Amino acid sequence: MSSRSPDDPLPGVSRYAAGAPAAEGPGDPHELLRRARRLTAEGHPSAGGAWERASTALRRAGHPLAPGDHADALDATALDCRGRARPAAGPLFSRAAGLHERAGRRGKALVSRARALLSEPEPGATVCAGLAALGERARVLHTTGQATAAETATVLLLRCRARADLLDTGPDPAAEATALRRDLTRLISFVTPHRADPAVLRVLAEARTLLGRVTVPDDPAAALVRLRAAVTDHRTGGRPWQAAESELLLAGVLRATGAPQEAARVLRAAAPLPGADRARQCLALARTLALSGGEPDGDTETALLAEAVRHADGVTGDSRLSTLARLALGIAQAERGRWRAASAVLEEALSGLSGDGDDETARVRARAWLAYCALCLGEPGRAAGDFAYAEAEARRWDDRHHGAALSHLTAYALCAAGAPEKAARAYERAADLWRSAGDHAAAAHSLRSRARRVREVWGADAADVVEEEALREAARGLPGDGEPDRARASLRSLPEPYGPPGPYQVDVYGEVGGTGNAPGGRYGAEERGAARARGCA
């Protein structure tokens, strides 16, 4: 077992807590050590930075960390691993577990081992079995006084969290959710008598948060009660930063149940956090303000989204969160007529997207809104190109409506660019796609638009044939040519990136199963792994 100091560099591992304030000087090593221990006991997000400063000061003074302190420092370092550094978390937790054992902290060792198991991006049945075994060992240690109630409950809670993330993969998610709710209720009963201990109160709050999450799809009203209780427990314990996930979930359910003003109050009262957590808070509050209709000029919303971009960019290797934030910011600016600013942000988002299939919805969304901005800026040729790129990808989707709408918009832009022959072909393509989607009204509209171009290029006789075809579709269609602003309805309906999540999963906005008024980008595998190990998600 290595006893390397926690501040020794590890390849790809971020430097402790990104949000910790910088130290002005070396400071008294023993005072720094006391501060690091206190922040660790409180579960404070700056504990990692505190251990970095304490271990550096102690080493300079010739005093190495004791095994127990070294273990706490490694735990704090592992909890701060995000983005590209995420794979290093498991080994760090495993090293911490060994050091906890050396220090006689058997309960803490089990918690670290459980977190090591949960550090995998997608834990499956094998990990759940390992967590079940750790839970049984924790119960035995608790009965013999070798593990505290908080340590035992944390191991049991981590297993429940892994099960929650697997709910949508089983043959009967509803039955699994019922069983999980039953186990969480038992866990709450186990810890409630010990809630005077702040560490136990934290576990109680997180168990209520998880219970609320897996209750949302079946009983949103009951979920609200549990999530409110979780937020209250965190704040009663004097640790508002630990309420972040509970607040995001509570706000998500409030939005879904038609109470965006209350959701905004919850998010505004939340303790500001560093990095990815703050980015999610900003994204969720901006989404809430957009739904509440309380910000007509959108300045507050766009400022929040710009802040989300800044914080997301600070998380090394988390390009997904940055992409979501930039897309949201660019679209918000486009909706408010700030087309040049929107174009610049959307171009940045597009440049960061790879060719992977997982990013296809993000690419389509960015291209389509870029095209809309170009159209509004009087650049129909560029708009037609971007609409065509988006259309080509969307045509491969099972839902043909999106490809058809983008094909219609491509044709409109081509017409505005003075290319009626190409526009006629694009309208024909759109009509075919509408038919295949069973939307004959929209097909008729595209055909009528095609007839106008055909008349211009090939004459009245050919146009009459198309008009007759349109009459056979016999229905009203989409908004007519000459109303490009109505294109926004089609663009708003495009699916958001990385979603929607499964019925029991949480997206980046704190919405469970896409229960919000619009689908949200789901948590990625690495983000879910980080949240599980931290003990909040």
Beta strands, then each sheet from edge to edge (+ up, - down):
end
